[in-house]
Amino acid sequence: MKLKHNSQKPLYAQIKEYIISNIAKDILKPGQKIPSERKLCEKFNVSRITIRRAIDEAVKEGYLYNQHGRGTFVAKKEPVKFGQSMNEVLRLEDLLKTYSVDGKSELVSIEWLPADMELASILSVEVGEVLCYMKLIGYSNNEPIVIYKSYFPENIGNDLVQIAREMESNSILFSSIDLYHSFHGEKPNKVKYSMEAITSNRETEEVFNLNEAASLMKVSSVFLLPNLQPTEYRQAYYIGEKHIFYITGDLVWE
């Protein structure tokens, strides 16, 4: 990089941007020691005061950190925390776009299962009635961030399964809510949520690449038609430290 001495941007700021750019490009990696002040002075042909100012600014902004007697190192990247409002159903694609990250979906499994007493009660079907089960994993920058497990009555599920297969074959990012956009039947217009904190199990630890037990957030949703007939029961699993859920409520004064 050649510094622009006639630029309105100070030399230290140009050097700081160079360092940050190399971090963003993975040329400088988390935990890696950056070149010494002397080497940076030689590289940019500037004073040590200028280099020190550039490094100090990068440290203040969280890109670098100092270790006494050892030098300056690239800071570890802070994981993105995804904030979701429970006042609306947000598509996975829209959530990731909000944080300017790339994503993809993986259709892990599709099965047809008999409804047990719990599922029959939730979906207002008879015990033993066939349900469509679909398991999806949502990724952000190739890192799994959510597991979706959806159960549908068979008359709805068969069509949604076909739509899901087509979307995956076309590499379209989707969660179950996206399937209804291409569904020709009546679409749900309400959703009921419940949330609970749980501990990871072997299945979720394998998906999320966890080395030990961790706190997860389980969000259960029932999607309802205008006549309140359920169309889907979905369980979504999130790593607790990577997601924030919030809700806005009205205050009622008597």
Contacts in CASP RR format, 6 or more apart in sequence:
PFRMAT RR
TARGET T0000
AUTHOR 0000-0000-0000
METHOD contacts of the structure
MODEL  1
MKLKHNSQKPLYAQIKEYIISNIAKDILKPGQKIPSERKLCEKFNVSRIT
IRRAIDEAVKEGYLYNQHGRGTFVAKKEPVKFGQSMNEVLRLEDLLKTYS
VDGKSELVSIEWLPADMELASILSVEVGEVLCYMKLIGYSNNEPIVIYKS
YFPENIGNDLVQIAREMESNSILFSSIDLYHSFHGEKPNKVKYSMEAITS
NRETEEVFNLNEAASLMKVSSVFLLPNLQPTEYRQAYYIGEKHIFYITGD
LVWE
1 14 0 8 1.000
1 18 0 8 1.000
1 44 0 8 1.000
3 11 0 8 1.000
3 14 0 8 1.000
3 15 0 8 1.000
3 44 0 8 1.000
3 45 0 8 1.000
3 46 0 8 1.000
4 14 0 8 1.000
5 11 0 8 1.000
7 14 0 8 1.000
11 44 0 8 1.000
11 46 0 8 1.000
11 50 0 8 1.000
11 54 0 8 1.000
12 50 0 8 1.000
12 51 0 8 1.000
12 53 0 8 1.000
12 54 0 8 1.000
12 57 0 8 1.000
13 54 0 8 1.000
13 57 0 8 1.000
15 40 0 8 1.000
15 44 0 8 1.000
15 46 0 8 1.000
15 50 0 8 1.000
15 51 0 8 1.000
15 54 0 8 1.000
16 54 0 8 1.000
16 55 0 8 1.000
16 57 0 8 1.000
16 58 0 8 1.000
19 28 0 8 1.000
19 34 0 8 1.000
19 54 0 8 1.000
19 55 0 8 1.000
19 58 0 8 1.000
19 63 0 8 1.000
19 64 0 8 1.000
20 58 0 8 1.000
20 61 0 8 1.000
20 63 0 8 1.000
22 28 0 8 1.000
23 63 0 8 1.000
23 74 0 8 1.000
28 34 0 8 1.000
28 74 0 8 1.000
29 74 0 8 1.000
30 74 0 8 1.000
30 75 0 8 1.000
30 76 0 8 1.000
30 77 0 8 1.000
31 73 0 8 1.000
31 74 0 8 1.000
31 75 0 8 1.000
31 76 0 8 1.000
32 73 0 8 1.000
32 74 0 8 1.000
33 70 0 8 1.000
33 71 0 8 1.000
33 72 0 8 1.000
33 73 0 8 1.000
34 40 0 8 1.000
34 55 0 8 1.000
34 64 0 8 1.000
34 72 0 8 1.000
34 73 0 8 1.000
34 74 0 8 1.000
35 43 0 8 1.000
36 71 0 8 1.000
37 48 0 8 1.000
37 51 0 8 1.000
37 52 0 8 1.000
37 55 0 8 1.000
38 48 0 8 1.000
40 51 0 8 1.000
40 54 0 8 1.000
41 47 0 8 1.000
41 48 0 8 1.000
41 51 0 8 1.000
44 50 0 8 1.000
44 51 0 8 1.000
55 64 0 8 1.000
55 72 0 8 1.000
58 64 0 8 1.000
59 65 0 8 1.000
59 66 0 8 1.000
59 72 0 8 1.000
62 75 0 8 1.000
63 74 0 8 1.000
63 75 0 8 1.000
64 72 0 8 1.000
64 73 0 8 1.000
64 74 0 8 1.000
64 75 0 8 1.000
65 72 0 8 1.000
65 73 0 8 1.000
65 75 0 8 1.000
66 72 0 8 1.000
66 73 0 8 1.000
67 73 0 8 1.000
79 241 0 8 1.000
79 242 0 8 1.000
80 99 0 8 1.000
80 101 0 8 1.000
80 140 0 8 1.000
80 242 0 8 1.000
81 241 0 8 1.000
81 242 0 8 1.000
81 243 0 8 1.000
81 244 0 8 1.000
82 95 0 8 1.000
82 99 0 8 1.000
82 140 0 8 1.000
82 145 0 8 1.000
82 242 0 8 1.000
82 243 0 8 1.000
82 244 0 8 1.000
83 95 0 8 1.000
83 243 0 8 1.000
83 244 0 8 1.000
83 245 0 8 1.000
83 246 0 8 1.000
84 90 0 8 1.000
84 95 0 8 1.000
84 243 0 8 1.000
84 244 0 8 1.000
84 245 0 8 1.000
84 246 0 8 1.000
85 245 0 8 1.000
85 246 0 8 1.000
85 247 0 8 1.000
85 248 0 8 1.000
86 193 0 8 1.000
86 195 0 8 1.000
86 245 0 8 1.000
86 246 0 8 1.000
86 247 0 8 1.000
87 247 0 8 1.000
87 248 0 8 1.000
87 249 0 8 1.000
89 177 0 8 1.000
89 191 0 8 1.000
89 221 0 8 1.000
91 174 0 8 1.000
91 175 0 8 1.000
91 177 0 8 1.000
91 178 0 8 1.000
92 103 0 8 1.000
92 105 0 8 1.000
92 138 0 8 1.000
92 146 0 8 1.000
92 173 0 8 1.000
92 174 0 8 1.000
92 175 0 8 1.000
92 178 0 8 1.000
93 103 0 8 1.000
93 173 0 8 1.000
93 174 0 8 1.000
93 178 0 8 1.000
96 102 0 8 1.000
96 103 0 8 1.000
96 140 0 8 1.000
96 173 0 8 1.000
99 140 0 8 1.000
101 140 0 8 1.000
101 141 0 8 1.000
102 140 0 8 1.000
102 141 0 8 1.000
103 138 0 8 1.000
103 139 0 8 1.000
103 140 0 8 1.000
103 141 0 8 1.000
103 142 0 8 1.000
103 173 0 8 1.000
104 138 0 8 1.000
104 139 0 8 1.000
104 142 0 8 1.000
104 171 0 8 1.000
104 173 0 8 1.000
105 136 0 8 1.000
105 137 0 8 1.000
105 138 0 8 1.000
105 139 0 8 1.000
105 167 0 8 1.000
105 168 0 8 1.000
105 172 0 8 1.000
105 173 0 8 1.000
105 174 0 8 1.000
105 175 0 8 1.000
106 136 0 8 1.000
106 137 0 8 1.000
106 138 0 8 1.000
106 139 0 8 1.000
106 168 0 8 1.000
107 134 0 8 1.000
107 135 0 8 1.000
107 136 0 8 1.000
107 164 0 8 1.000
107 165 0 8 1.000
107 168 0 8 1.000
108 135 0 8 1.000
108 136 0 8 1.000
108 137 0 8 1.000
109 133 0 8 1.000
109 134 0 8 1.000
109 135 0 8 1.000
110 132 0 8 1.000
110 133 0 8 1.000
110 134 0 8 1.000
110 135 0 8 1.000
110 161 0 8 1.000
110 164 0 8 1.000
110 165 0 8 1.000
111 132 0 8 1.000
111 133 0 8 1.000
112 130 0 8 1.000
112 131 0 8 1.000
112 132 0 8 1.000
112 133 0 8 1.000
112 154 0 8 1.000
113 130 0 8 1.000
113 131 0 8 1.000
113 133 0 8 1.000
113 151 0 8 1.000
114 127 0 8 1.000
114 128 0 8 1.000
114 129 0 8 1.000
114 130 0 8 1.000
114 131 0 8 1.000
115 123 0 8 1.000
115 125 0 8 1.000
115 126 0 8 1.000
115 127 0 8 1.000
115 128 0 8 1.000
115 129 0 8 1.000
115 130 0 8 1.000
115 131 0 8 1.000
116 127 0 8 1.000
116 128 0 8 1.000
117 127 0 8 1.000
119 125 0 8 1.000
119 131 0 8 1.000
119 151 0 8 1.000
119 233 0 8 1.000
120 126 0 8 1.000
120 127 0 8 1.000
120 128 0 8 1.000
120 129 0 8 1.000
122 151 0 8 1.000
122 222 0 8 1.000
122 230 0 8 1.000
122 233 0 8 1.000
123 131 0 8 1.000
123 151 0 8 1.000
123 152 0 8 1.000
123 153 0 8 1.000
123 230 0 8 1.000
123 233 0 8 1.000
124 229 0 8 1.000
124 230 0 8 1.000
125 131 0 8 1.000
125 153 0 8 1.000
129 153 0 8 1.000
129 154 0 8 1.000
130 154 0 8 1.000
131 151 0 8 1.000
131 152 0 8 1.000
131 153 0 8 1.000
131 154 0 8 1.000
132 151 0 8 1.000
132 152 0 8 1.000
132 153 0 8 1.000
132 154 0 8 1.000
132 156 0 8 1.000
132 157 0 8 1.000
132 158 0 8 1.000
132 160 0 8 1.000
132 161 0 8 1.000
133 149 0 8 1.000
133 150 0 8 1.000
133 151 0 8 1.000
134 148 0 8 1.000
134 149 0 8 1.000
134 150 0 8 1.000
134 152 0 8 1.000
134 160 0 8 1.000
134 161 0 8 1.000
134 164 0 8 1.000
134 176 0 8 1.000
135 147 0 8 1.000
135 148 0 8 1.000
135 149 0 8 1.000
135 150 0 8 1.000
136 147 0 8 1.000
136 148 0 8 1.000
136 150 0 8 1.000
136 164 0 8 1.000
136 174 0 8 1.000
136 175 0 8 1.000
136 176 0 8 1.000
137 144 0 8 1.000
137 146 0 8 1.000
137 147 0 8 1.000
137 148 0 8 1.000
137 207 0 8 1.000
138 144 0 8 1.000
138 145 0 8 1.000
138 146 0 8 1.000
138 147 0 8 1.000
138 148 0 8 1.000
138 175 0 8 1.000
139 145 0 8 1.000
144 207 0 8 1.000
144 208 0 8 1.000
144 209 0 8 1.000
145 238 0 8 1.000
145 239 0 8 1.000
145 242 0 8 1.000
145 243 0 8 1.000
146 175 0 8 1.000
146 236 0 8 1.000
146 237 0 8 1.000
146 238 0 8 1.000
147 204 0 8 1.000
147 207 0 8 1.000
147 208 0 8 1.000
147 236 0 8 1.000
147 237 0 8 1.000
148 175 0 8 1.000
148 176 0 8 1.000
148 234 0 8 1.000
148 235 0 8 1.000
148 236 0 8 1.000
149 234 0 8 1.000
149 235 0 8 1.000
149 236 0 8 1.000
149 237 0 8 1.000
150 176 0 8 1.000
150 232 0 8 1.000
150 233 0 8 1.000
150 234 0 8 1.000
150 235 0 8 1.000
151 232 0 8 1.000
151 233 0 8 1.000
151 234 0 8 1.000
152 160 0 8 1.000
152 231 0 8 1.000
152 232 0 8 1.000
153 230 0 8 1.000
153 231 0 8 1.000
156 183 0 8 1.000
156 185 0 8 1.000
156 231 0 8 1.000
156 232 0 8 1.000
159 183 0 8 1.000
159 184 0 8 1.000
159 185 0 8 1.000
160 176 0 8 1.000
160 179 0 8 1.000
160 180 0 8 1.000
160 183 0 8 1.000
163 179 0 8 1.000
163 182 0 8 1.000
163 183 0 8 1.000
164 174 0 8 1.000
164 176 0 8 1.000
164 179 0 8 1.000
167 174 0 8 1.000
167 178 0 8 1.000
167 179 0 8 1.000
168 174 0 8 1.000
172 178 0 8 1.000
176 232 0 8 1.000
176 234 0 8 1.000
177 223 0 8 1.000
180 187 0 8 1.000
180 188 0 8 1.000
186 225 0 8 1.000
186 226 0 8 1.000
187 225 0 8 1.000
188 223 0 8 1.000
188 224 0 8 1.000
188 225 0 8 1.000
188 231 0 8 1.000
188 232 0 8 1.000
189 224 0 8 1.000
189 225 0 8 1.000
189 226 0 8 1.000
190 223 0 8 1.000
190 224 0 8 1.000
190 226 0 8 1.000
190 228 0 8 1.000
191 221 0 8 1.000
191 222 0 8 1.000
191 223 0 8 1.000
191 224 0 8 1.000
192 221 0 8 1.000
192 222 0 8 1.000
192 224 0 8 1.000
193 219 0 8 1.000
193 220 0 8 1.000
193 221 0 8 1.000
194 219 0 8 1.000
194 220 0 8 1.000
195 217 0 8 1.000
195 218 0 8 1.000
195 219 0 8 1.000
195 220 0 8 1.000
195 245 0 8 1.000
196 217 0 8 1.000
196 218 0 8 1.000
196 220 0 8 1.000
197 215 0 8 1.000
197 216 0 8 1.000
197 217 0 8 1.000
197 218 0 8 1.000
197 240 0 8 1.000
198 215 0 8 1.000
198 216 0 8 1.000
198 217 0 8 1.000
198 218 0 8 1.000
198 237 0 8 1.000
199 213 0 8 1.000
199 214 0 8 1.000
199 215 0 8 1.000
199 216 0 8 1.000
200 208 0 8 1.000
200 210 0 8 1.000
200 213 0 8 1.000
200 214 0 8 1.000
200 215 0 8 1.000
200 216 0 8 1.000
204 210 0 8 1.000
204 216 0 8 1.000
204 237 0 8 1.000
205 211 0 8 1.000
205 212 0 8 1.000
205 213 0 8 1.000
205 214 0 8 1.000
208 214 0 8 1.000
208 239 0 8 1.000
210 239 0 8 1.000
214 239 0 8 1.000
214 240 0 8 1.000
214 241 0 8 1.000
215 239 0 8 1.000
215 240 0 8 1.000
215 241 0 8 1.000
216 237 0 8 1.000
216 238 0 8 1.000
216 239 0 8 1.000
216 240 0 8 1.000
217 237 0 8 1.000
217 238 0 8 1.000
217 239 0 8 1.000
217 240 0 8 1.000
217 243 0 8 1.000
217 245 0 8 1.000
218 235 0 8 1.000
218 236 0 8 1.000
218 237 0 8 1.000
218 238 0 8 1.000
219 235 0 8 1.000
219 236 0 8 1.000
219 238 0 8 1.000
219 245 0 8 1.000
220 233 0 8 1.000
220 234 0 8 1.000
220 235 0 8 1.000
220 236 0 8 1.000
221 232 0 8 1.000
221 233 0 8 1.000
221 234 0 8 1.000
221 235 0 8 1.000
221 236 0 8 1.000
222 230 0 8 1.000
222 232 0 8 1.000
222 233 0 8 1.000
222 234 0 8 1.000
223 230 0 8 1.000
223 231 0 8 1.000
223 232 0 8 1.000
223 233 0 8 1.000
223 234 0 8 1.000
224 230 0 8 1.000
224 231 0 8 1.000
225 231 0 8 1.000
END
